[in-house]
Amino acid sequence: EAGVAQSPRYKIIEKRQSVAFWCNPISGHATLYWYQQILGQGPKLLIQFQNNGVVDDSQLPKDRFSAERLKGVDSTLKIQPAKLEDSAVYLCASSDLSGANYNEQFFGPGTRLTVL
Amino acid sequence: QKEVEQNSGPLSVPEGAIASLNCTYSDRGSQSFFWYRQYSGKSPELIMFIYSNGDKEDGRFTAQLNKASQYVSLLIRDSQPSDSATYLCAVKGGGSYIPTFGRGTSLIVHP
């Protein structure tokens, strides 16, 4: 089966600019996650969707970050305006909450964002 | 605030040795525990998950869970240079699907 797709793979922007990332989860996976991974740290969950509803966005900096999953399939994460500290890899993951492997998350390749 | 602690390393072991990676967590309600491997510049991939106290073995990998002491460990037997990566521990609380990751331990297996 096809894995989690993300684009772009790399993005370089200047501070105060806007940027958007796209994710397409594994077909049939109801749950989609966006993580931020700063160099040398573990992934930090930004937002979790169940179908097109938000399960948790407590760690999403809502003054500048937004995310949507309108049709319960692919998702977009936006940063506006970007700050230097937003430089990180943004990982999208998906999981199927049914069956024995309901807890397993499958990660996409990530988008490496550099803010200058 | 849940915390998951890992020694950042690097942990260096010779080829063929046993590598032991440890993780402690703060939330006593945690129920699901995961080990991910992350090669440099790549995304995390799941190696093992464990729910019950005790050991769980899968090939060269063994996960050990001790809920009373709030730690989970990963043993890698017959370590290979290809095992060199960062190993991330992730924990989920009871009734919560929200995972908390540790910062990872860097493992280096030298020939």
HADDOCK unambig.tbl for C-alpha pairs under 7 A between the chains (distance, minus, plus):
assign (segid A and resid 40 and name CA) (segid B and resid 103 and name CA) 6.82 0.50 0.50
assign (segid A and resid 41 and name CA) (segid B and resid 103 and name CA) 4.35 0.50 0.50
assign (segid A and resid 41 and name CA) (segid B and resid 104 and name CA) 6.92 0.50 0.50
assign (segid A and resid 42 and name CA) (segid B and resid 88 and name CA) 6.91 0.50 0.50
assign (segid A and resid 42 and name CA) (segid B and resid 101 and name CA) 5.53 0.50 0.50
assign (segid A and resid 42 and name CA) (segid B and resid 102 and name CA) 5.39 0.50 0.50
assign (segid A and resid 42 and name CA) (segid B and resid 103 and name CA) 3.98 0.50 0.50
assign (segid A and resid 42 and name CA) (segid B and resid 104 and name CA) 6.07 0.50 0.50
assign (segid A and resid 43 and name CA) (segid B and resid 101 and name CA) 6.11 0.50 0.50
assign (segid A and resid 44 and name CA) (segid B and resid 101 and name CA) 6.91 0.50 0.50
assign (segid A and resid 107 and name CA) (segid B and resid 43 and name CA) 6.23 0.50 0.50
assign (segid A and resid 107 and name CA) (segid B and resid 44 and name CA) 6.45 0.50 0.50
assign (segid A and resid 108 and name CA) (segid B and resid 43 and name CA) 6.62 0.50 0.50
assign (segid A and resid 109 and name CA) (segid B and resid 42 and name CA) 6.43 0.50 0.50
assign (segid A and resid 109 and name CA) (segid B and resid 43 and name CA) 5.43 0.50 0.50
assign (segid A and resid 110 and name CA) (segid B and resid 43 and name CA) 6.65 0.50 0.50
